């Protein structure tokens, strides 16, 4: 059974968690390279891009509309649980299968020691690291930048040690919430990333507050105003040109000041009882699945 998850041109914390979580929680040798059976893991990975003939076992994944909607009732899907109620509704499956994003299972693992030097941190979406000037904005704001493309162990240590996390990256919030680090949600500048937050939050009965994030570059300003993603051609090239230096500096300064104002907002955490309940349900679903596979073998 092969583990499948999204892999882009750079590593991304939320997706790379798959390589951290599943080898630790599943029996040795449970996962292999046999593509006739797929273990569909952490992330918005449910879609019609997965091989039609492969048997697909879903373990806490979500549907965000990045890919086409699959027919999960065609006999090739075995859904043990999904990220949230929006995914369950969209796929037309039993609402009881809406448990939570499986990154919550980090609560049952040995984790790196907290990095106590972090203080207040900001974690941009990994795409924003290239599109914006967030390293400079964080320096101006006196905050720690948590880089979603850094090794998972480093990011986990920073998230555990942070006094407060402001995050545009959904898995920054998911993991911070799971590990009980207070967090403030920043509405992703690219609108295509918004609704998956509500999916995850719905599983925890959490009224998530996504606060407006100010763009830190000309390119992000354009994305915010137009809703477009991708390389963005001429605008992307202009953003990197000397002509954009002054407007980029102004936008970066404004973004830094806005981060400081966001840090004064009331942070969020799901209820302790809810996070414990959901963790137990997710772990039970994984354990039941492993037992069923061992029984078949």
N, C-alpha and C positions, 0 to 999 in steps of 0.2 A: 504494500500500500504506500503510495507516494504522497508526501506532503506537498500541497500546492498553496501558494500565496503570491501576492503581487511583488514583483521585483522590477524596479525601474532602472534608470541609468546610474542612480546613486542609492545607497542604502537609506531606508526610512524606518525609524524607530518602531512605529506601530506594526509594520510588516515584518521587520526583523525579529520581533518578539517571538514569532513562530519557531525560530531556531533556538530560542532560549527556553520557551515554555514546554513544547511538546517532547523533546528528548528527555527532559527532566521528569515529566509526569507519566509518560507511557513506558511500558516495559522495553527493555533493550531488544532491538531487532524488530520491534513492532512496525516501524516505518522502513520502507526500502524504496527502490526505484521502479516498482511494478506499476505501470500506468493504467492497468486494467481496473485498479481500484484507487480512488483519490481521497485523501484526507483533506477536507476543505477547512482551513484554519482561520486564524485571526485576520480580520480586515473585511473590506467591502468586496469580497471575492466571488460572491454568488452572481452568476451570469451565464449567458448562452455561449460564452467562449470556451467553456470547459468541454472536453471531448464527449461527444454524444453517446458513444458506446461504453464509456467507462462508468463504473459504479461509483457514485459520489456520496461520501459520508460527511455531513455538515456538522461542525462542532463550534457553535457560537459565532458564525460568520454573519455578515450583513449584506443587504442589497441596497445600493445607493444610486442606481441608475447609470453608473459608469459604463456598464455593458448592457446588452439586450436582456430582456426578461426571459428566463428559461421556463420551460414547462417542468416543474418539479414533481409532477404527477405522472410522468411517463414511464415509471418503473425503474429508473436508473438512479434515483435520489433516495437517500436514507438520511432524513433530517433529525438529528438528536436534539439540537436546540439552535436558536438563532439569536442575533444581537438584541433585537427589540421588537415591540409590537408593530411598528411600521413595516418591518421586513416580513413579519408573519402575515399581516394583512395583505401586503402586495403579492406575496407568494400563494395566498389563499390556503394557508395551513392552520392547524390547530393553534389558537392563541396561547395555549399552555406551553407551547414550544418556545415562546419568547421568554428567555431567561436572562441573558446579558451577554455582552462581549466577553469572549473567553480569556481575554487578558486579565480578567478578575482573578484567575487562578494563580497569579503571582502571589496572592495572599497565602497560598499553601506551599510556597517554595522558600528555600534559603536564598537570601538576596544580598547584594553587596552592602557594605556598611554605609550609612548616610554620610554624605559630604557636608560637613557642618559649616563650610565656608561659603555656601551658596547664598544665603540670605533671601532676598526677593529675586525671583527669576522670571524671565519671559521665554516661552518656547514657541517660536513661529512654526507654521506649517512648513514642511521641508521644501516645498516649492517656493515659499516666500524668502528662503535663505538666498536663493539666486536672484529673485526678482526685486527684492528690497535691499535696504541698507540697515538691517537689524542689528548687526554687530556694533555699528557706530551709534545707533539709537540707544542700545543698551548701555554702552560706555557713557554716553551723555546723561542717561538716567541713573547711572550708578547701580545698575542691575546686572545679574548674571544671565548671559545668553545660554540657553540650553539648546544645543544643536541636535536636531532630530537625525542627522546623518552620522553622528558619533556612535561609537560602539555601545551596544545595549547596556553593558555593565556600567559604563560611565554615566549614561543617562539615568539609569535606575538609581545610582548612588546620589546623583544631583536631585532627582525628584524626591527621594527619601529625606534628603537633608534640607530642602528648601523650607524657609519659613512661610513663604507664600509663592504660589505659581500663578502667573498670568499666561494663558495658553491659547494660541490659535490652532494648535495641533490637537485633534480630538483625543488621540491616545495619550497625550500629555494629561488631559483631564481624566480619562478613564483610569490611568495608572495612579495618578495623584489621589483620586478619590478612593481607589482600592487600598492604597497605602496610608490613607487618612492624612494627606497633606492638603491643607486648604487651598482652593484654587478659584480663579476668576476666569470665566470663559470669554474669549475674544472672538467675535464674529469673523469667520474667515473672509479675507478680502475678495477671494474668488467665490462667487455665489454658489457654484456647483458643489461646494463642500458643506453647505449648511444643514440639509435635512437629515444627514446621518447622525448628527448630534442629537436630534430630537428622538431618533430611533433608540439610541443607547440610553438616553435619559428616561425614556418612557418605561424601560424595563426596571428602573430603580425608583419609579414613581417620583421623579425629581423634576421640578419646574426649572429647567436650566435657563439661566440668563446669559444670553450672548451679547456682550457689550461691543459697541462699534469700535473698530480698530482703525486708527489713522494710517494712511499709506505712507511708506518711508522713502518712496522713489517715484519718479515720473511714470515708470512702467506700472507700478502698483496703483497709482492714481488712475491711470487709463483703464486698468482691469476693473477697478471699483466702479467707474462710471459706465463702462460698456458691458460688463459681465463676461467679457471674453477671457479665454485662457490661452495656453500654448506659448510659443516663442514670440508671437505678435509682431513679426516682421519689422517694418520701419520704426515702430515705436520702441521695440526692443533694442534695435541698433542705436536709435537716438539716445535712449536711456544710458548707454555706455559711452556716449561721445562727450567730448569736452564742453559742447554746447549745453549739456544737461547738468553740468557741475553745480551751477548756482541754484536752479530749482530743486535739484536733488538735496542739496545742503539744507535748503529751507524746509523741505518736506521731512527730512530726517530729524531736524530740530523739533518740528511740530510733533512728529511721532514720539520722540523721547519725552516731551512734555506731557503728551497724552498718556503714555505709559505710567508716568508718575501720578497722574490724576486717577488712573484706573486702580493703582495700588491702594487707593484710599477707599475703594468700594468694599462692600460686604462680601467676603468670600463664600464659597459654597462647599458643602459636603453632603452626600446622601446620608440618610439615617443609619446609625450603627446597626440597628436590628435588621434593616433591609439589606445592607451590604453583606452581613453574615448569612442571612437567609439565602440570598442569591448565590453566594460563593458555595454554600452547601449543595444547592440544587445543581449548579454547574459541575461540581466535582462528582456528584452522584451520577450525572448523565455520562461523564467520561468513564467512570468506573464501570457502569453498566455496559457501556459499549465495549470496553476492553474484555469484560467477562464473556460477553456474547461472542466475541471473536475467538477467544481462547476455547470456548465450548465448541465452536464450529471446527477449529483446527484439531 
